């Protein structure tokens, strides 16, 4: 009997009506398949937040000024952001990566500085990063995952912070699936309808400046932020190590989209944690044939969706391992 069939049988014989735990049953099955065992376990969960500035933020594509990236990273390091609250609540280790923030931070035990430059370039005028900066970012994203994997982590989530990064994600999504950018761009941090139309106009001009970009790594180099590039390398490394990958919202999914273009099997290890209120995210999930665990109208980033979904994944694993079967409990099953 194959592992999938063994797991499904184990789930079906628990003391409950068939299928009555709904999505938790699918999560239990998926975790078992990822870990290739009938008794999966979640060890040393980590959430990595990659932060970087974006040159395009100078064009006013966000409701917030570019300096907010630096300020929010400081807030993360001081423990005051939403992601800090949720990680503390659910005992998830949190690391902050300066992947390209325009500024310098004092040393901090939860901060990893690994940036090729301060901020990506302004994609209105030039590619976001050089080939060397892209390679550096991919390698450094992989490196931090290897480090936490070696410390016993087998489930990892990725978050991000970067004013202007919904613009990058929109352009990545548009380029991968050859969709009009107007269908891929949303209100991000909360721009007005007038500001959204201006944002779409700017992004359309960016596409005209960079025509015929089709290859995944060229798409990433041209449009992606440094934090998205490091997240892409991190996703690839997590898959290589057989880890459960928790995917947050629109920005994180754009990194997964690049990685999946290179290896579609990466999606087998991904659990999509929430459907972002950024409208293109739902389209991305449909194209992946994926359904997210939560739909809370979040559009915060930071990995908050991963942290909120984690206890549900814990519940799925716990019922699989600890809930009695009909035979064990001496409960009559249906005829």
TAJO-V654732 format. One record per run of one state. SS is the DSSP state (hx for helix, st for strand, lp for the rest). FROM is the first residue (numbers start at 1). TO is the last residue. If there is no record, write none. Layout:
ss: [SS;SS]
from: [FROM;FROM]
to: [TO;TO]
//
This chain:
ss: [lp;hx;lp;st;lp;hx;lp;st;lp;hx;lp;hx;lp;hx;lp;st;lp;st;lp;hx;lp;st;lp;hx;lp;hx;lp;hx;lp;hx;lp;hx;lp;st;lp;hx;lp;hx;st;lp;st;lp;hx;lp;st;lp;hx;lp;st;hx;lp]
from: [1;3;13;14;15;23;36;46;53;55;60;68;78;82;90;93;101;111;114;131;151;155;162;165;178;181;184;193;210;216;224;226;241;244;248;250;263;264;270;273;274;275;280;288;294;295;304;323;325;326;330]
to: [2;12;13;14;22;35;45;52;54;59;67;77;81;89;92;100;110;113;130;150;154;161;164;177;180;183;192;209;215;223;225;240;243;247;249;262;263;269;272;273;274;279;287;293;294;303;322;324;325;329;335]
//
